[in-house]
Amino acid sequence: MGSSSVAPASAARFAGPRVSGPRVSEPRVSGPGESRPVATAPRASVPEARGPVEAEGRGGPGRRGGPLTARPAVTELRLSAFAGHRSAVHPLGPVTLFAGPSGSGKSTTLRAYEALARLGAGDPLDEVFPDAADCVPERARPDAQGRRGFRIGCTVDGPEGPVHLDLAVQAEPRLRIVGERLTGRGRTLLATALRDPGRSTVQAAWHTAGTTPVTRAPLPDDLLGTALLPLRVAGKTQGQLEVLAAAEQVVIGLRSAFACDPRPERMRAPVPPGEGRLRRGCGNLAEVLHRTHTDCPRRHHRLATVAGAGCVGPVTGVGVQELPEGTVRAVLERGGRPATPLGRLGDGELRYLALALTLLTGPGVLEMDRIAEVPDAMQSLTLLADDLDRGLDGRQVGELLRLATGIAADGHIRVAGTVGERAAGEARRTPGVTVVDLSG
């Protein structure tokens, strides 16, 4: 992922996440309030980016209700017009699972989240959406200029209260961002719009509140404007500081995502030792365990306990063997019995171990773009796990959900994933899990 320089968001009273939305099995997740309606996209082309705007009430700009939220986190995902979704507003609790039959849009929903995360990290639009035409709603008709596109957005809660980001993307005939809006405290902090289709820029206007109330400047149409604000706004006026704090909160909240899709077929062979940062497919699981065995002994010991709950047979530890050819392989220690190489485990056991390791370690052990300028106390990790229950039995799903909710309770880690109907039933019975039903 690309990166953008950001600084810690300013201190303020915090506002907790709003947990609401259509067809949600809501557990014990805090955060009162209701999601604001998102206008249905016209059947033609790409409208300007727009989204919910908070009324500046609740005691004034310096006061925002709700429980304290120390770390920026995405608490709402909006798919106003994206692939098969229209006017969809989904709440995101500490652990959120999307459920529904095949074709209901579970994976598409998670894809939108990951796309926003990558844009927040500074990735170019064409890398984030290499097949952008597939994201356009099927029945969306082009306008007079032959343009079609899609709209997505999110809310990031944190020290600045709820901050809303909404994005309009033109997919045809040329991929570009044609509208972006950043709002908070009832005020539009950033708005961009395409004024001249012949240029590769959008016209941006951000809140200043000085002698000039609004600053206008062109921004590239292939990058998220919000992620560029820390590089463009001087921070000399109170209005500029407000814009910077909101933009930084959104960038921090989005960039904390790590998409994990363990591939057992890549996890069985020994691997060379390296820096020990887990990749998306977890093919270097043994390398990472080689690192955590030394650097994170407490977490490594806890992984052994978790492994015993989800793997067949007794497990007394998770070990790493250094082989003569210079590679390493991970093993399950069996007490007085010979150790079992991970290569001999079943697919479900390997996926279970990889997902558990991701939950137990954190950003420092994952191959993700960390924000060095922001203290760890201000950052959280959001694990994105599409088809989380693939290959897992009910016992393993239950253990992972209990592990996730337990770890998510302190705010360091959040989970957003998709599951099938059987796992959704287990999730509904697990305190602390929000299940969003997309069955229609």
Residue pairs with C-beta under 8 A, 6 or more apart in sequence:
1 118
1 121
1 122
1 123
1 255
1 368
1 369
2 121
2 122
2 123
2 124
2 369
3 121
3 122
3 369
3 371
4 121
4 122
4 227
4 228
4 230
4 231
4 251
5 230
5 231
5 373
6 230
6 248
6 251
6 252
6 371
6 373
6 374
7 230
7 244
7 248
7 373
7 374
8 248
8 373
8 374
8 375
8 378
9 72
9 158
9 159
9 160
9 245
9 248
9 249
9 252
9 378
10 159
10 160
10 241
10 245
11 159
12 62
12 64
12 159
12 160
12 161
12 245
13 62
13 63
13 64
13 68
13 159
13 161
14 64
14 66
14 67
14 68
14 69
14 70
14 157
14 158
14 159
14 161
15 64
15 65
15 66
15 69
15 157
15 158
15 161
15 162
16 30
16 31
16 66
16 67
16 68
16 69
16 157
17 29
17 30
17 31
17 66
17 69
17 73
17 75
17 76
17 91
17 92
17 93
17 157
18 31
18 32
18 33
18 34
18 35
18 75
18 76
18 91
18 155
18 157
18 162
19 26
19 29
19 30
19 31
19 75
19 91
19 93
19 434
20 26
20 33
20 34
20 35
20 91
21 35
21 76
21 89
21 90
21 91
21 436
22 88
22 89
23 436
23 437
23 438
23 439
24 91
24 434
24 435
24 436
24 437
25 427
25 428
25 434
25 435
25 436
25 437
26 91
26 93
26 434
27 93
27 430
27 431
27 432
27 433
27 434
28 431
28 432
29 93
29 94
29 432
29 434
30 66
30 67
31 66
31 67
31 75
31 93
32 66
33 66
35 52
35 76
35 89
35 91
36 51
36 52
36 53
36 89
37 52
37 87
37 89
38 51
38 52
38 78
38 80
38 87
38 88
38 89
38 153
39 50
39 80
39 87
40 80
40 81
40 86
40 87
41 47
41 80
41 81
41 86
41 87
41 137
41 140
41 151
43 139
43 140
43 141
44 140
44 141
44 142
44 143
45 140
45 141
45 142
45 143
45 145
45 147
45 148
45 149
45 170
46 143
46 147
46 148
46 149
46 150
46 151
46 168
46 169
46 170
46 178
46 179
47 151
47 168
47 179
48 168
48 178
48 179
48 181
48 193
49 151
49 153
49 166
49 167
49 168
49 178
49 179
49 180
49 181
49 191
49 192
50 166
50 179
50 181
51 78
51 80
51 153
51 164
51 165
51 166
51 181
51 183
52 155
52 164
52 183
53 164
53 183
53 186
53 188
54 161
54 162
54 164
54 183
54 184
54 185
54 186
55 186
56 185
56 186
56 187
57 186
58 64
58 65
59 65
61 185
64 161
64 162
69 157
69 158
69 159
69 411
70 158
70 159
70 377
70 378
70 411
71 158
71 252
71 377
71 378
71 379
71 380
71 411
71 412
72 156
72 157
72 158
72 159
72 249
72 250
72 252
72 253
72 256
72 378
72 379
72 380
73 92
73 156
73 157
73 158
73 253
73 256
73 380
73 382
73 411
73 414
74 92
74 113
74 116
74 154
74 155
74 156
74 253
74 254
74 257
74 382
75 91
75 92
75 93
75 155
75 156
75 157
75 162
76 89
76 90
76 91
76 92
76 154
76 155
77 89
77 90
77 92
77 109
77 112
77 113
77 152
77 153
77 154
78 88
78 89
78 90
78 152
78 153
78 154
78 155
78 166
79 85
79 86
79 88
79 90
79 108
79 109
79 112
79 152
80 86
80 87
80 88
80 151
80 152
80 153
80 166
81 87
81 137
81 140
81 150
81 151
82 88
82 108
82 112
82 135
82 137
82 150
82 151
82 152
83 105
83 108
83 134
83 135
83 136
83 137
83 150
84 103
84 105
84 108
84 137
84 138
85 105
85 108
85 109
85 112
85 137
86 137
88 109
90 96
90 98
90 109
90 436
91 434
91 436
92 414
92 416
92 434
93 432
93 433
93 434
94 405
94 408
94 409
94 411
94 414
94 415
94 432
94 434
95 401
95 404
95 405
95 408
95 414
95 415
95 432
95 433
95 434
96 414
96 415
96 416
96 417
96 433
96 434
96 435
96 436
97 388
97 415
97 416
97 417
97 418
97 419
97 423
97 424
97 427
97 433
97 434
97 435
97 436
98 106
98 109
98 110
98 416
98 417
98 418
98 419
98 436
98 438
99 106
99 418
99 419
99 420
99 421
99 423
99 424
99 427
99 435
99 436
99 437
99 438
99 439
100 106
100 437
100 438
100 439
100 440
101 421
101 439
104 438
104 439
104 440
105 438
106 386
106 418
106 438
107 386
107 387
107 418
109 418
109 438
110 384
110 386
110 416
110 417
110 418
111 386
112 152
113 154
113 257
113 384
113 416
114 257
114 259
114 384
115 128
115 129
115 152
116 152
116 153
116 154
116 165
116 167
116 254
117 254
117 255
117 256
117 257
117 382
117 384
118 127
118 128
119 125
119 128
119 167
119 223
119 224
119 227
119 254
120 224
120 226
120 227
120 250
120 251
120 253
120 254
120 255
121 227
121 251
121 254
121 255
121 369
122 223
122 224
122 227
124 222
124 223
125 132
125 169
125 175
125 176
125 177
125 221
125 222
125 223
126 132
126 175
126 222
129 135
129 169
129 171
129 175
132 150
132 169
132 171
132 175
133 148
133 171
133 172
135 150
135 169
135 171
136 148
136 149
136 150
136 171
136 172
137 150
140 148
140 149
140 150
141 148
142 148
142 172
145 197
146 172
146 173
147 170
147 172
147 173
148 170
148 171
148 172
149 168
149 169
149 170
149 171
149 172
149 178
150 168
150 169
150 171
151 166
151 167
151 168
151 169
152 166
152 167
152 169
153 164
153 165
153 166
153 167
154 164
154 165
154 254
155 162
155 163
155 164
155 165
156 162
156 163
156 165
156 249
156 250
156 252
156 253
156 254
157 163
157 253
158 249
158 252
158 253
159 245
159 249
160 184
160 185
160 242
160 245
160 246
160 249
161 184
161 185
162 184
163 182
163 183
163 184
163 189
163 246
163 249
163 250
164 181
164 182
164 183
164 184
165 180
165 181
165 182
165 226
165 250
166 180
166 181
166 183
167 177
167 179
167 180
167 224
168 177
168 178
168 179
168 180
169 175
169 176
169 177
169 178
170 176
170 177
170 178
170 194
175 222
176 194
176 200
176 202
176 221
176 222
177 192
177 202
177 221
177 222
177 223
177 224
177 225
178 193
178 194
178 202
178 221
179 191
179 192
179 193
179 194
179 202
180 190
180 191
180 192
180 202
180 204
180 224
180 225
180 226
181 188
181 190
181 191
181 192
182 188
182 189
182 190
182 191
182 225
182 226
182 243
182 246
182 247
182 250
183 189
184 242
184 246
185 242
187 207
187 242
188 207
189 206
189 207
189 242
189 243
189 246
189 247
190 204
190 205
190 206
190 207
190 225
190 226
190 229
190 243
190 247
191 204
191 205
191 206
192 202
192 203
192 204
192 205
192 219
192 225
193 202
193 203
194 202
194 203
194 221
195 202
195 203
199 218
200 220
200 221
200 222
201 218
201 219
201 220
201 221
202 218
202 219
202 220
202 221
202 225
203 216
203 218
204 216
204 217
204 218
204 219
204 225
205 214
205 215
205 216
206 214
206 215
206 229
206 233
206 240
206 243
207 213
207 214
207 239
207 240
207 242
207 243
208 214
208 215
208 237
208 239
208 240
208 243
209 237
209 238
209 239
209 240
209 242
210 236
210 237
210 239
210 240
213 239
215 233
217 232
219 225
219 228
219 232
220 228
226 247
226 250
226 251
227 247
227 251
229 243
229 244
229 247
230 244
230 247
230 248
230 251
233 240
233 243
233 244
233 247
234 240
235 241
235 244
251 371
252 371
252 374
252 378
252 379
255 369
255 371
256 363
256 379
256 380
256 381
256 382
257 368
257 381
257 382
257 383
257 384
258 280
258 358
258 363
258 366
258 368
258 381
258 382
258 383
258 384
259 280
259 384
259 385
259 386
260 278
260 280
260 282
260 354
260 355
260 358
260 383
260 384
260 385
261 280
261 281
261 282
261 385
261 386
261 387
262 281
262 282
262 285
262 350
262 351
262 354
262 355
263 281
263 282
263 283
264 346
264 347
264 350
264 351
264 391
266 281
266 282
266 283
267 282
267 283
267 285
267 286
267 342
267 343
267 350
267 354
268 342
268 343
268 350
269 329
269 343
270 286
270 323
270 325
270 327
270 328
270 329
271 283
271 284
271 286
271 287
271 327
271 328
271 329
272 287
272 326
272 327
272 328
273 287
273 290
273 322
273 326
273 327
273 328
274 284
274 287
275 291
276 284
276 287
276 288
276 290
276 291
276 292
276 295
276 365
277 288
277 365
277 366
277 367
278 284
278 285
278 288
278 354
278 357
278 358
278 361
278 365
278 366
278 367
279 367
280 367
282 350
282 354
285 330
285 342
285 350
285 353
285 354
285 357
286 320
286 328
286 329
286 330
286 342
287 328
288 357
288 361
288 365
289 300
289 318
289 320
289 330
289 357
290 320
290 322
290 328
290 330
291 365
292 299
292 300
292 303
292 357
292 361
292 365
293 300
293 318
293 319
293 320
296 361
296 365
299 360
299 361
300 318
301 317
302 360
303 318
303 353
303 356
303 357
303 360
304 315
304 316
304 317
304 318
304 333
306 356
306 360
306 399
306 403
307 315
307 318
307 332
307 353
307 356
308 314
308 315
308 316
309 395
309 399
310 349
310 352
310 353
310 356
310 395
310 396
310 399
310 400
311 332
311 345
311 349
311 352
311 353
312 346
312 349
313 332
313 334
313 340
314 334
314 335
314 337
315 332
315 333
315 334
316 333
316 334
316 335
317 332
317 333
318 330
318 331
318 332
318 333
318 353
319 330
319 331
319 332
319 333
319 339
320 328
320 329
320 330
320 331
321 328
321 329
321 330
321 331
321 339
321 341
322 328
323 329
329 341
329 342
329 343
330 341
330 342
331 339
331 340
331 341
331 342
332 339
332 340
332 342
332 345
333 339
334 340
342 350
342 353
345 353
346 391
347 391
348 391
348 392
348 393
348 396
349 396
351 390
351 391
351 392
352 392
352 396
352 399
352 400
355 383
355 385
355 388
355 400
356 399
356 400
356 403
357 365
358 366
358 383
359 383
359 400
359 403
359 404
359 407
359 413
359 415
360 403
360 407
362 381
362 412
362 413
363 370
363 376
363 379
363 381
364 370
366 381
370 379
371 379
380 411
380 412
380 413
380 414
381 412
381 413
381 414
382 413
382 414
382 415
382 416
383 404
383 413
383 414
383 415
383 416
383 417
384 416
384 417
385 415
385 416
385 417
385 418
386 417
386 418
387 418
387 419
387 420
388 397
388 400
388 417
388 418
388 419
388 423
389 397
389 419
389 420
389 422
389 423
392 400
392 423
394 422
394 423
394 426
397 419
397 423
397 426
397 427
398 426
398 430
401 426
401 427
401 430
401 433
402 430
404 413
404 415
404 433
405 430
405 431
405 432
405 433
407 413
408 414
408 415
408 432
409 432
419 427
424 435
424 437
427 433
427 435
428 435
